[in-house]
Amino acid sequence: MGEQRVEVWKNVSAGRLFILKLDRRDEEELVSVPSGQTVSLTPAERKLNQNRTVSKDLDVFSNGRLEPVSLLDDEEDTKEIEANPNRVTDAEVLEIFADGKENWRGFDRRVEEISNATTLTRMLSFVGQADATARQVKCLHDRLREVDPAVYLSVVGDQVDEEIRLPSGVVVASREQL
C-alpha cells in the first residue's frame, strides 16, 4: 500500500480545535489540535470536515482558524485555499502593517476583504510587534465590530467604557467614537 499524501495545517487560533480524521479502518476519530500545533490530513479528511460544517463561516479551513503549512499542488482547490483573504500568515500580517503605513487605502482595502473575526483578532495581536499606527488599529477595530460585534466586545473588553489604547499608550478611540 502506498504512502498517503497529506496536507499540514496549523491551529493559529487562541483555542483548541477538534478535527475528524480517518483511522486505518476508515473509521472517524476526533483529534484535538491545541493552539499553535499542526495536524496532518489527507485532502479527503479535510473535505470531510469541510462538508460537515453548518456554514462556510464555521469552516476552520477557510475562516482563518487553521493556516495551511503545506498543501498539495495538484489538488483541485489548492489555488482557492491560497487565495482566501482570511488566510494570512504571521509574516504576511507584519507585511500588511508595514505596507499600510505608506498606503493606508491599501491597508483599508485588505482589511475589508477579511470576513472572519479570528483573522482580525490575530492581526490585532500584532499591533505592538508591527508598531501599528493608530489609524490601522482603529481600522481593525471597526472591521471586527462589523464582522462580529460579540468578539469585538470580548477583544476590546473594559476599554469600551473608556478608550482604546495602543501598547504605546496612544488613544485610538474614545467612548464617544465607539
HELIX and SHEET records of a PDB file:
HELIX    1   1 PRO A   43  ASN A   51  1                                   9    
HELIX    2   2 LYS A   56  LEU A   58  5                                   3    
HELIX    3   3 THR A   78  ALA A   83  1                                   6    
HELIX    4   4 ASP A   90  GLU A  102  1                                  13    
HELIX    5   5 TRP A  104  GLU A  113  1                                  10    
HELIX    6   6 ALA A  117  LEU A  124  1                                   8    
HELIX    7   7 ALA A  134  VAL A  147  1                                  14    
HELIX    8   8 PRO A  149  VAL A  156  1                                   8    
HELIX    9   9 GLY A  157  ASP A  161  5                                   5    
HELIX   10  10 ARG A  175  GLN A  177  5                                   3    
SHEET    1   A 3 THR A  38  LEU A  41  0                                        
SHEET    2   A 3 GLU A   7  ASN A  11 -1                                        
SHEET    3   A 3 LEU A  66  SER A  70 -1                                        
SHEET    1   B 2 LEU A  17  LEU A  22  0                                        
SHEET    2   B 2 GLU A  28  VAL A  33 -1                                        
SHEET    1   C 2 GLU A 163  ARG A 165  0                                        
SHEET    2   C 2 VAL A 171  SER A 174 -1                                        
END                                                                             
